[in-house]
Amino acid sequence: MAKASVSMTGEGITGILTLSQATEDAPTIIEGEIKGLTPGKHGFHIHVFGDLSMGLTSCAGIFNPFGKNHGAPEDEERMVGDLGNVEVSDSGDCKVQIEDRIVKLIGPHSVLGRSIVVKAGEDDLGRGAHELSMTTGNSGPRIAGGVVGIASSA
């Protein structure tokens, strides 16, 4: 069992996410809570680098080792880092519960050491007419994020 933890931070935004994967062939479970986001849907992505030295811009683009277009988590044509949207309640709290078949903690395309980033707006899942739809889902600026780090198995 591989486990990872992400401490999410942004201006007025905090959260803790845990990732777990039983075997390389098993789906990865991403769960936790994020507080301080505005109500509604927010793009939710895994980015290439776990580098926060220049804020969230140094995380680079969405993790895409297979050279795919942007899509929804259930699409065949999607980047590994395409996790769709998280939904935020009117109180600003957000429960994250994702089971993903192509995000890996184990193996050559592991997301360990990369970052998870929340965007200001809703991800159009590559289905919009905007020029950014096929690369970022046109989900707006990066507002919170954290590094995917190896967690204690205890």
For each residue, the residues with C-beta under 8 A, 3 or more apart:
1: 20 21 22 153
2: 20 21 105 106 112
3: 18 19 20 105 150 151 152 153
4: 18 19 20 105 111 112 148 149 150 151
5: 16 17 18 19 148 149 151
6: 15 16 17 18 19 32 115 116 146 147 148 149
7: 15 16 146 147
8: 13 14 15 16 17 34 116 118 144 145 146
9: 13 14 144 145 146
10: 13 14 36 118 143 144 145
11: 143
12: 36
13: 8 9 10 34 35 36 37 118 143 144
14: 8 9 10 34 35 36
15: 6 7 8 32 33 34 35 94 96 144 146
16: 5 6 7 8 32 33
17: 5 6 8 30 31 32 34 96 116 146
18: 3 4 5 6 30 31 32 151
19: 3 4 5 6 28 29 30 103 105 111 148 151
20: 1 2 3 4 28 29 105
21: 1 2 24 26 27 28 29 104 105 106
22: 1 26
23: 26 106
24: 21 104 106 107
25:
26: 21 22 23
27: 21 99 100 101 103
28: 19 20 21 99 100 103 104 105 111
29: 19 20 21 98 99
30: 17 18 19 83 96 97 98 99 100 103 116
31: 17 18 96 97 98
32: 6 15 16 17 18 95 96
33: 15 16 93 94 95 96
34: 8 13 14 15 17 37 86 88 93 94 96 118 144
35: 13 14 15 92 93 94
36: 10 12 13 14 92 144
37: 13 34 42 86 88 92 94 118 143 144
38: 42 88 92
39: 88 89 90 91 92
40: 87 88 122
41: 85 86 87 88 121 122 123
42: 37 38 85 86 88 94 118 119 120 121 122 123 139 143
43: 84 85 118 119 121 122 123 136 137 139 140
44: 83 84 85 86 96 116 117 118 119 123
45: 62 63 81 82 83 116 117 119 123 136 139
46: 62 63 80 81 83 103 111 114 115 116 117 148
47: 59 60 61 62 63 81 114 115 116 117 145
48: 59 60 61 62 63 64 81 114 115
49: 58 59 60 114 115
50: 59 113 114 115 147 148 149
51: 54 58 59 60 115
52: 55 56 58 59 115 145 147
53: 58
54: 51 57 58
55: 52 58 142
56: 52 59 115 117 142 143 144 145
57: 54 142
58: 49 51 52 53 54 55
59: 47 48 49 50 51 52 56 114 115 117 142 145
60: 47 48 49 51
61: 47 48 64 135 136
62: 45 46 47 48 70 79 81 82 135 136
63: 45 46 47 48 79 80 81 111 114
64: 48 61 67 68 79 80 81
65: 80 109
66: 79 80
67: 64
68: 64 71 77 78 79
69: 77 78 79 126 134 135
70: 62 78 79 82 125 126 133 134 135 136 137
71: 68 75 76 77 78 79 82 125 126
72: 75 78 82 84 125 126 127
73: 78 82 83 84 98 100
74:
75: 71 72 78 82 125 126
76: 71
77: 68 69 71 126
78: 68 69 70 71 72 73 75 82 102 126
79: 62 63 64 66 68 69 70 71 82
80: 46 63 64 65 66 102 103 104 109 111
81: 45 46 47 48 62 63 64 103 111 114
82: 45 62 70 71 72 73 75 78 79 123 125 126 137
83: 30 44 45 46 73 98 100 103 116
84: 43 44 72 73 98 123 125
85: 41 42 43 44 122 123 139
86: 34 37 41 42 44 94 96 118
87: 40 41 94
88: 34 37 38 39 40 41 42 92 93 94
89: 39 92 93 94
90: 39
91: 39
92: 35 36 37 38 39 88 89
93: 33 34 35 88 89
94: 15 33 34 35 37 42 86 87 88 89
95: 32 33
96: 15 17 30 31 32 33 34 44 86
97: 30 31
98: 29 30 31 73 83 84
99: 27 28 29 30
100: 27 28 30 73 83 103
101: 27
102: 78 80
103: 19 27 28 30 46 80 81 83 100 111
104: 21 24 28 80 107 109 110 111
105: 2 3 4 19 20 21 28 110 111 112
106: 2 21 23 24 110
107: 24 104 110
108:
109: 65 80 104
110: 104 105 106 107 113
111: 4 19 28 46 63 80 81 103 104 105 114 148
112: 2 4 105 148 149 150
113: 50 110 147 148 149
114: 46 47 48 49 50 59 63 81 111 147 148
115: 6 46 47 48 49 50 51 52 56 59 145 146 147 148
116: 6 8 17 30 44 45 46 47 83 145 146 148
117: 44 45 46 47 56 59 142 144 145
118: 8 10 13 34 37 42 43 44 86 142 143 144 145
119: 42 43 44 45 123 136 137 139 140 141 142 143
120: 42 139 140 141 142 143
121: 41 42 43 138 139 140
122: 40 41 42 43 85 139
123: 41 42 43 44 45 82 84 85 119 136 137 138 139
124: 127 128 130 133 137 138 139
125: 70 71 72 75 82 84 137
126: 69 70 71 72 75 77 78 82 133 134 137
127: 72 124 133
128: 124 133 137 138
129: 133
130: 124 133 138
131:
132: 135 136 137 138
133: 70 124 126 127 128 129 130 136 137 138
134: 69 70 126
135: 61 62 69 70 132
136: 43 45 61 62 70 119 123 132 133 139
137: 43 70 82 119 123 124 125 126 128 132 133
138: 121 123 124 128 130 132 133
139: 42 43 45 85 119 120 121 122 123 124 136
140: 43 119 120 121
141: 119 120
142: 55 56 57 59 117 118 119 120 145
143: 10 11 13 37 42 56 118 119 120
144: 8 9 10 13 15 34 36 37 56 117 118
145: 8 9 10 47 52 56 59 115 116 117 118 142
146: 6 7 8 9 15 17 115 116
147: 6 7 50 52 113 114 115
148: 4 5 6 19 46 50 111 112 113 114 115 116
149: 4 5 6 50 112 113
150: 3 4 112
151: 3 4 5 18 19
152: 3
153: 1 3
154:
